[in-house]
Amino acid sequence: MSRRSSVLVRVPAPGLYAMRLTITAPSHRRHRVDLWIGGARRRVEAGGRFDRSGLKLQVKFRTRVLRVLVAARHTKIHITVSARRVRPHRARGGAPVPLQHAGATGATGVAEAATSPVASAAATGPAPATVAVATPPPAPPVGSPGPPGDPATWHLTFDDEFNGTSLDTSNWSTGWFGSGITAPVSPGELECYDPAQVNVAGGELDLNLIAKSESCGGQTRPYASGLVSTSGKFNFTYGYIEARAWLPGAGSVADWPAIWTDGQSWPADGEMDLVEGLQGHACWHFHDPLGAPGGCAPSPDTGGWHTFGADWEPGIVTYYYDGLPVGTVTTGITDAPMYIILNLAADNVNGGPLQAPASLRIDYVRVWEH
């Protein structure tokens, strides 16, 4: 079984950065460790007495946030990352490349690995690859719900409006691959997922994060929260998924809320993040075996309801916030079926300001297919 975790790297401004990663494994055996850094995959070995494996490379940040993913079989990996800017990032014409907020047309936001060599002899695997970015299609009117393009080409295949008094268990299950109180998605999270923190009332689904000590995954955690997924009940391959949600926080996104889809075999089957709160920003990504290209809105607005959508087509995913395209990913797009996950996590590394009590409020989740 693979165990995965992540580190969020923040830099003061876009540009080319020299990164140093230190990987340790609390084990007397050597373990193969897979790293995904922007669009690049690296493989190192870690473990053994007093072992620390190092990796050096240059990475091009087109936003101020980049997630480093790490996975190993049967052991937990610790990773530390430092970054030093080598030069600013500039567009072909010489102007800095901004990451535009939802509401601006033609926006892209992709953190990409540069094609520089790795200085560590322990690293193997392909050289980093630059992520290609395509121009998003024309945007629908502001605030217009539903998929882009001709409505006649789409068919609604999933729709939960949360109008009842309890969770529709024909659509959703609570917890992360288990029943009752379950462990979190990543071992570094601070919450257990408790069905008691999932509430349907007043036409919305609320996933509530509270300060409550609970045991899960072999340890006691200080928070309890809610997660629901359609795993085993609904999945889709290609199409448009949209959710109307109210993210926790004021001025910036609190905690680590996420609206996303996942394949049954991660990362081979892909992961599509419509929105997740990363250190206070609303971000989108597409995870594949080679990386997690994506971007973030620099000034998230958390004071009300917003729609978050993704148009998943062969070879391309376009992300929409409030009916306007905010980013496009064109590399590593998988074609395996995905199911839907909604959750609110607490995390001191990836998430925003820790706030409890807090709620991720969902008005509806809909999926259209061609």
LUMNU-497705 format. One record per residue: residue in three letters; x, y negated, z of N, C-alpha, C in turn. Coordinates in steps of 0.1 Angstrom, whole numbers, plus 2048, in hexadecimal, padded with zeros to 3 digits. Example, Ala and Ser with C-alpha at 12.3 -4.5 7.8 and 13.67 -1.06 7.14 Angstrom:
! LUMNU-497705
ALA88483984E87B82D84E88482184E SER88081684788980B84788180084F 
***
This chain:
! LUMNU-497705
MET80880C8008008008008097F4800 SER8067EA7F780E7DE7F68097D4801 ARG8127CD80780F7C38118147B680B ARG80B7AC80A80E7A080380C79480D SER81478980A81277D811817772808 SER81676580C81A75A80381F74F80C VAL82774780582C73A80B82872F802 LEU8237248078207197FF82B70F7FF VAL83170B7F483C7027F38376F47EE ARG8396EA7F78356DD7F38416D47F1 VAL8416CC7E684C6C37E38466B57E2 PRO84F6AB7E484969D7E48456987D6 ALA84A69E7CB8466997BE84A6A47B4 PRO8436A47A88466AE79E8546AC799 GLY85A6B77948686B778F86E6C478F LEU87B6C578C8826D178C8896D3799 TYR8876DE7A088C6E07AE8956ED7AE ALA89F6EB7B68A86F77B98A16FD7C6 MET89D70A7C58977117CF8A071C7D5 ARG8A071D7E28A77287E989C7307F1 LEU89C73D7EF8937467F689B7507FF THR89775280B89D75C814892766817 ILE89577281588B77D817890787821 THR88878A82B88C79383688179D838 ALA8847A983B87B7B483E87E7BA84B PRO8747BA8558777C08628777CF861 SER8817D585B8827E38588907E8857 HIS8937F485B8A07F985A8A37FF84C ARG89880084489A80583689A7F982D ARG89F7FC82189F7F28168927F380F HIS88C7E880C87F7E88058807DF7F8 ARG8797E47EE8787DC7E286D7D17E4 VAL8707C57E18677BA7E38657B37D6 ASP8587B07D38547A97C685179B7CA LEU8567917C38537837C584D77D7B8 TRP8437747BA83E76D7AF83F75E7B2 ILE8477577AA84A7497AC8467417A0 GLY83A73A7A183573479583273E78A GLY83873D77F836747774840751773 ALA84975377D85475C77D852767787 ARG85677378485677E78D865782790 ARG86878579C8757897A08747957A9 ARG87E79E7A987E7AA7B288B7AA7B9 VAL88B7AB7C68967AC7CF8957B87D8 GLU89F7BB7E089E7C57EA8A17BE7F8 ALA8997C280289B7BC80F8997C7819 GLY89F7C582589E7CE8308AB7D3834 GLY8AC7DC83E8B87E08438BC7D784F ARG8C57DC8578C97D58638D07C785F PHE8CB7BC8658D17AF8638D07AB855 ASP8C77B084D8C77AD83E8BF7A083C ARG8C57988338BE78D82D8C178C81E SER8B778E8168B978D8088B677F803 GLY8BF7797FB8BD76B7F68BA76B7E7 LEU8B47607E38B175E7D58B274F7D2 LYS8B974B7C88BA73D7C38B573C7B5 LEU8AD7327B28A972F7A58A47217A4 GLN8A271C79889C70F79588E710791 VAL8857087968777097938716FB790 LYS86A6FB7858646EE7818566ED787 PHE8546E378F8476DF7958406D578D ARG8356D978882C6CF7818226C978A THR8206CF7968186C97A18216C97AD ARG81C6C57B88236C47C48226D17CD VAL81B6DB7C88186E77D081B6F37C7 LEU8226FD7CD8257097C68247157D0 ARG81D71F7CD81C72A7D68267357D2 VAL82E73A7DB8377467DA8307527E0 LEU82E75C7D88277687DC8327737DE VAL83077B7E88397867EB8317937EE ALA83679E7E982F7AB7EC8397B67ED ALA8377BF7F68407CA7F98377D67FD ARG83C7E27FC8347EE8008387F280E HIS82E7F381682F7F98238377F082E THR83A7E482B8407DC83583D7CD832 LYS83D7C683D83A7B783C8477B083A ILE8477A683185279F82C851790832 HIS85D78B83685D77D83B865776830 ILE86176A82D868762822868753827 THR87374D82487573F826879738819 VAL87572C81787872680A87C71780C SER88671380588A70580588B7007F7 ALA8896F47F48896EE7E78906E17E7 ARG8996DE7DD8A06D27DC89E6CD7CD ARG8996C17CB8966BC7BE8A36B97B6 VAL8A46BE7AA8AF6BC7A18AD6B0798 ARG8A16AF79389D6A378B88E6A278A PRO88969678887B69478687669C779 HIS86969F77A8636A576E85C69A766 ARG85F69A759859690750853696744 ALA84969073E84369573284C693726 ARG84869871B85169870F85368970B GLY84A68070D84C67270A85366A714 GLY85767071F85E66972A856665736 ALA84966673584166274083F66D74A PRO83E66B75783B67576082E67C75D VAL82E68976182269175E81969276A PRO80D68B76A80568B7767FC698776 LEU7F869C7827ED6A67837E069E785 GLN7D769F77C7CB69777D7C069E785 HIS7B869578B7AE69A7947A269E78C ALA7996A679178C6A978B78569C788 GLY78169B77B77A68F77778268876C ALA78F68D76979768875E798693754 THR79668F74779769973D7A569D739 GLY7A66A97337B36AD72E7BD6B0739 ALA7B96B37457C26B57507C86C3750 THR7D56C57547DA6D27567E26D1762 GLY7E46DD7697EC6DD7757F26EB777 VAL7FE6ED7728046FA7728126F9778 ALA81570078382270178882A70C781 GLU83570977B83B71277384A714777 ALA84F72077585D72377886671F76C ALA87171976F87B715765882722760 THR88972175489072C74F89F72C753 SER8A272975F8B07297648B373776A PRO8C073B76A8C374876F8C274877E VAL8C27547848C27567928D0758797 ALA8D37527A28E17537A78E375F7B0 SER8D97667B48DA7717BD8DC77E7B5 ALA8E67867B98E97927B28DF79D7B5 ALA8D779A7C08CD7A47C58C17A37BC ALA8BF7997B58B27977AD8B379E7A0 THR8A87A579C8A77AB78F89A7A7789 GLY8987AC77C88C7A977588D79E76B PRO88279A76488379175988678375E ALA88B77B75588E76D75988176575A PRO88175A76287475276386F74E755 ALA86274D75485C74974885473C74A THR85573374084D72774183E72A73E VAL83572474682772674482271D739 ALA81B72372F81571B72580871572A VAL8057097257F87027297F16FE71D ALA7E470171C7DC6FE7117D36F2714 THR7CF6EB70A7C66DF70C7B86E570F PRO7B16E171A7A46E571D79A6E1713 PRO78F6E97117846E570877D6D870D PRO7756D270576E6C67097666C8715 ALA7656BE71E75E6C072B74F6BE729 PRO7476C57317386C27317366B6739 PRO72A6B17397276A574172B6A6750 VAL72E69B75773269C7657276A276D GLY72A6AB7757206B177E7176BB778 SER7196BE76B7106C77647146D6768 PRO70A6DD76E70D6EB77270C6F4766 GLY71270076771170975D71D70A754 PRO71E71474C72A71674372B70B738 PRO73870973373A70072873570571B GLY7346FC711730701704721703702 ASP71D70B6F871070D6F47097176FE PRO6FF7127066F871A7106F372770A ALA6EF7276FD6EA7336F76F373F6F6 THR70073C6F870B7476F770D74D704 TRP70774870F70974E71C6FD755722 HIS6FF75F72A6F47667316F7767740 LEU6EE7637486F07637566F077175B THR6FB7767616FB7847666FC786775 PHE6FF77B77C6FF77B78A6FB76D78F ASP6F276D7996ED76179F6E87637AD ASP6EF75D7B76EA75E7C46E974F7C9 GLU6DC74B7CC6DA73E7D16D973D7E0 PHE6DB7487E76DB7497F66CE7427FC ASN6C27467F66B67407FA6AF748805 GLY6B57538096AE75C8136B2758821 THR6B076182A6B475F8386C076883C SER6C57708336D07788366D877B829 LEU6E478082A6EC78381F6E678E817 ASP6E678C8096E07978006EB7A17FF THR6E97AD8066F37B78066F47BF7F9 SER6EA7BD7F06EC7C37E36F67BB7DA ASN6F97AF7DE7037A77D77117A77DF TRP7107A67EC71C7A37F471E7AD7FF SER72B7AF80272F7B580F7387AB817 THR7387AD8247407A582D74D7AC82F GLY7577A48327647A983676D7AC82A TRP77A7AF82D7847B28237877C1823 PHE7817C881A7837D68197817DE826 GLY7757DD82B7727E48387647E083D SER7607E68477537E284E7567DC85B GLY74C7D586074E7CE86D7597C386C ILE7607C187776B7B78777777BD870 THR77C7B68667877BA85E7937B185F ALA79E7B685B7AA7AE85A7A97A484F PRO7B179984F7B178F8447B7794837 VAL7B678C82D7BC7908207CB790821 SER7D27868277E07868287E3787837 PRO7EE78F83B7F17928497F4785851 GLY7F977A84A7FC76E8527F1765855 GLU7E57698517D97618557D6762863 LEU7CF7588697CC7578777BE75C87B GLU7B67618727A97658757A6774872 CYS79C77987979678587578978286E TYR78578B86577878885E76D790865 ASP76378886A75978D87374B78B86C PRO74379586A73679386372D78986B ALA73078787872877D87F72A76F87B GLN73576D87373875F86E73375D860 VAL72B76685B72476484E715761850 ASN71175684C70375284E6FC74D842 VAL6F075183F6E874C8346DB74683A ALA6DA7398376CE73183C6CD724834 GLY6C171F8336C071282D6C471181E GLY6C471C8176C871C8096D771C807 GLU6DF7208116ED72080F6F472C817 LEU6FF73081370873981A713731821 ASP71473482E71E72D83672873883B LEU73573583974073D83E746735849 ASN745739855749731861756735867 LEU75F72C86976B72F87076A72987E ILE76C73188876C72D89677873289E ALA77B72B8A97867308B278073B8BA LYS7847478B777F7538BF78A75E8BD SER78F7638C879976D8C779377B8C4 GLU7987818B979378E8B579F7968B0 SER79D7A48B17A87AD8AC7A47B389F CYS7AE7B38967AC7B98897BA7BB883 GLY7BB7C587A7C87C88747D37CB87D GLY7D07D08897DB7D38927E07C889B GLN7D97BC89B7DE7B18A37D27A88A7 THR7D47A08B17C97978B57CC7898AF ARG7C17848A97C27778A37B976D8A9 PRO7BD7608A97B57568B17A87518AB TYR7A575589E79A74F89879175B891 ALA78475889077B76088977575887D SER77375F87276D75886676576285E GLY76075C85275876484A75E76683C LEU75B77283675F77582875477E823 VAL75077C81674778580F74D787801 SER74A7937FC74F7977EE74579F7E7 THR7467A07DA73D7A97D27447B67CE SER74F7B97D57577C57D274E7D17D2 GLY74D7D97C87457E57C77377E27C4 LYS7337D57C27257D27C07237CA7B3 PHE72D7C17B072C7B97A473A7B67A0 ASN73D7B879374A7B378D7477AF77F PHE7507A777974F7A376B75C7A2765 THR75C7A37577687A174F765796745 TYR76C78A74776A77E73F75C778742 GLY75B76B74074F76474375275774B TYR74775174F748744756742746764 ILE74A74476F74574477C745736782 GLU73B73478A73A72679073372879E ALA73871F7A773371F7B57317107B8 ARG72770D7BF7257007C57287017D4 ALA7316F97D87366FB7E67396EE7ED TRP7396EE7FA73E6E380274A6E880A LEU7566E38077626E780D7636E181B PRO7696E882576C6E28327766D7831 GLY7756CE83B77F6C383C7796B6838 ALA7806AB83B77C69D838789696832 GLY78869282579368C81F79D695819 SER79F6A181F7A76AC81A7A16B981E VAL7A46C381679E6D08197A46D6825 ALA79B6DA82F7A06E083B7A16EF83A ASP7A96F58427AB7048437AE709835 TRP7AA7158317AD71C8257A172281E PRO79871A81A78C71F813790724805 ALA78872E80078B7337F377F7397EC ILE77D7367DF77373C7D777B7427CB TRP77B74F7CA7847567C177F7637BD THR7867697B37837767AE78F77F7AE ASP78E78C7AF7997947B07967A27A9 GLY7A17A87A37A07B579E7A27BF7A9 GLN79F7CC7A67A17D67B07AF7DA7B3 SER7B87D77AA7C77DA7AC7CE7CD7AA TRP7D27C67B57D97B97B57E77BC7B5 PRO7EF7B47AD7EB7A97A47E97AE796 ALA7EA7BB7937EA7C07857DC7BC77F ASP7D17BC7867C47B97817C17AB782 GLY7CA7A27877C77947877C078F793 GLU7C17827957B977B79F7B676D79A MET7AA76879A7A675B7957A17537A0 ASP7A87487A47A473F7AF79D7337A9 LEU78F7337AB7887277A678C71B7AF VAL78D71C7BC7917127C57967187D2 GLU7A17147D77A67177E47AD70B7EA GLY7AB7097F77B16FE7FD7BF701802 LEU7C96FB7FB7D76FD7FE7DD6F0803 GLN7E06F08107E66E48177DE6D8814 GLY7D16D98157C86CD8137C36CA805 HIS7C86D17FB7C56CF7ED7BB6DA7E8 ALA7B36D67DE7AA6E07D77B26E57CB CYS7B56F27CB7BE6F77C17B87037B9 TRP7BD7057AD7B87107A57C57187A0 HIS7C372579E7CE72D79A7C973A792 PHE7D274078B7CF74D7857DC756789 HIS7DA7607917E57697957E577578B ASP7F17787877F478477F80178A784 PRO80579677E81179C78381E793782 LEU81E78877A82A780779829773780 GLY81E76F78681D76378D80F75E78F ALA80E75179380174B79680173D791 PRO80173A78480072D77F7F2726783 GLY7F37197857E77127897EA70478D GLY7E26FD7947E46EF7987DA6EB7A3 CYS7DC6DF7A87D36D97B27CE6CB7AF ALA7C36C87B47BE6BB7B37C56B27BE PRO7CB6A77BA7D46A07C47CC6997CF SER7BF6967CD7B768F7D77AA6957D8 PRO7A96A17DF79C6A87E07926A07E7 ASP7866A17E377A69B7E97726A67F0 THR7726A67FD76B6B080575F6AB80B GLY75A6A080874F69A80F74169D809 GLY7406A88027336AB7FC7336B87F4 TRP7286BA7ED7276C67E472F6C47D7 HIS7366CE7D273D6CE7C673C6DC7BF THR73D6DC7B273C6E87AA74B6EC7A6 PHE74E6F97A775B6FE7A375870A79A GLY75E70978E75C71378476871777C ALA76772377677272876E76D72F762 ASP77172C75676E73374A77973C746 TRP77774974878175474677E75A738 GLU78775872F78675D72279376571F PRO79376D7147A07747117AB76B70F GLY7B576C7177C17647167C175671B ILE7B67527217B57447267AA743731 VAL7AD73B73B7A47377467A4728747 THR79872274679771474878F711755 TYR79470875E78E70676B7866F876A TYR77A6F87707726ED77076F6E977F TYR7706DC78276C6D678E7616CC78B ASP7556CD79174A6C478E7486C277F GLY7486CD7787456CD76A7506C8761 LEU75C6C47667676BF75E7736C975F PRO77A6CB7537856D47547916CD75C VAL7976D57647A26D076C7AF6D8769 GLY7AF6E37637BB6EA75F7B86F7757 THR7C26FB7507C17077477CD710749 VAL7CB71D74A7D672674B7D572F73E THR7E07327387E073A72B7EA74572C THR7F07487377FA7537387F675D742 GLY7F876973F7F57747497E777674C ILE7DE7727437CF7747457CC783744 THR7C778974F7C479774F7B679A749 ASP7B27A67477A57AA74279E7B474A ALA7A37B775679C7C175E7907BA765 PRO7867C276977A7BC77077E7B677D MET7787AB78177A7A578D76D7A3795 TYR76E7A37A27637A17AB7657937B2 ILE75B78E7B975B7817BF75E7817CE ILE7667787D27697777E17677687E5 LEU7607667F075F7597F776475B805 ASN76D75280977275481777874781C LEU77874682977E73A83078974083A ALA79673D8377A174283F7A7737847 ALA7AF73B8517B77318597C6736857 ASP7CE72C8547DC7308517E5723852 ASN7F07258597F971A85C802717851 VAL80372084780C71E83B80571982F ASN7FB72082B7F471D81E7E9713820 GLY7E171482B7D570C82C7D86FD82F GLY7CD6F68307CD6E88337CD6E6842 PRO7C96DA8477C96D78557BF6E285C LEU7C46E88677BC6F286D7B06EB875 GLN7A46F08717986EA87778F6F587B ALA78B6F688778170088C7796F9897 PRO76C6F989776470188C7646FA87F ALA7627028747616FC86775970685E SER75470285374C70A84B74F70883C LEU74F71383474E712826740715822 ARG73970B81C72B70C81972A70E80A ILE72271880772071C7F971171B7F5 ASP70E7137EB7007117E76FC71C7DD TYR7047207D470172B7CB70E7307C5 VAL70E73C7BF7187427B77117487AB ARG71774479F71174979371C74E789 VAL71875878172175D77771A75E76A TRP71F75975F71A75B75272476374A GLU71F76B741727772738722771729 HIS72B77372072777171271F77E70D 
***
